[in-house]
């Protein structure tokens, strides 16, 4: 478990063997991805994890805390990668290429996390879920805005572009690519627009996206 998750679970959970921690989180991740937050019950998760309902509440304050732990655990490695990329000395286009490739690989490796995040973006969620999605968005907004600002200073990006708005557009593109990799609705959208199923190889997606970014945002 990562330090960032320590506030999301109780001390009793941290004392469990890693295998049991992973089993509980894996079951919860699958249930939330398949059924959504509202339609997933602690009873379902407990039964499929081989533990009692009381044990779940011994480890987590409530369903919201368990859900947040699942999401944070799933996204922590991706956030670390983005932070590393934002502080690298690569030019902005190379950073973009590495991020696109990593996001596509991550999406196919962790489809349940992407499906969960996709459900958070559809609206109509509880105040808790909206706050959670906003916290997640704030991370990428900060990382992308800073990277773009640095690129303007080095001359890789035109200076008359608003970095925050640029970051919003960039993140929107990247988010759609992630959803198109694993979410049925967005996979169908990909087919409608391109006339083909999402290719098994990511190379076409990477190159076409880079061409668009270079042309639209005037990368040096």
Secondary structure, DSSP 8 states (H G I E B T S, - for coil): --GGGGGGS-HHHHTS-HHHHHHHHHHHHHHHHHHTTTT--HHHHHHHHTS-HHHHHHH-SSHHHHHHHHHHHHHHHHHHHHHHHHTSSS-HHHHHHHHHHHHHHHHHH-HHHHHHHHHHTTS---HHHHHHHHHHHHHHHHHHHHHHHHHHHHTSS-TTS-HHHHHHHHHHHHHHHHHHHH-HHHHHHHHHHHSS---SSSHHHHHHHHHHHHHHHT--
